[in-house]
Amino acid sequence: ALGAAGAAIVERLAPEERCDRVAAELAPHIDATPTGADDFTGGNTKRTGALLARAPSSVEMVAHPLVLDVCEQVLWPRKTTFQLHLTQAITIGPGSPAQALHRDQWCFDFFPFPDDVEVEVSTIWALCDFTDDVGATRVVPGSHRATDPGAFTPADTVPAEMPRGSVVLYSGRTVHGGGENRSDRWRTGVNVDYVLGWLRQEENQYLSVPLDVVRELPERVQRLMGYSMGAYALGYVDDVRDPMSVLRGGAEPSSSFAPR
């Protein structure tokens, strides 16, 4: 589905109890998060990051086996690693207009990646029912293959409507944007993106998540965060030490180039 349409929805992948836990852990942080500073980030939209530090239960979304398997299959088909790009809760308030349409991979200074290179997979988990009126993310099916992505208009989009606990996955090439919230409710989704290991992360995981928290996370998540070599000579520490070795206080990691 990602190859054909650029987006796919998996319904009810997270059980209600997990959604409840993540929502409860996020609530005080969302309350303290300021709204956006411009039209793109949203004057009545909150973007709350550092989820692995603030919402421990989000690890079950960040490292969900199905999502990671999709990343394995979709990201550039070549032996390389991938890593977390960002983790954030996006809360769109009542009356918010639709966000400007964009491609997530434009964050790389609008670099024109070759057409056969998939550098990013994005996901949004619904912590409430995503309906058109509450501001469900809107996507342009097939836009990941478009040669002129800036030509699309809101009329070309469809809402990613899905029940709570569902996730929409889409390519970093797929044109999309947050929907207009015409309701009196706040729309909250958990946005987790993944990117090839040799590209810079949008959210700096090393500063967002304290080391004492990192050390308690599963190894698979530590590696996803970037505590792993991105390639043969990318990401080492001081005297060419593997970052996993440093994280473990000197113990040798199971593999220096393991987690894809």
Beta strands, then each sheet from edge to edge (+ up, - down):
strand 1: 7-10
strand 2: 45-49
strand 3: 82-92
strand 4: 120-126
strand 5: 138-139
strand 6: 158-159
strand 7: 167-171
strand 8: 176-177
strand 9: 187-196
sheet 1: 1+ 7- 4+ 9- 3+ 2-
sheet 2: 6+ 5- 8+
end
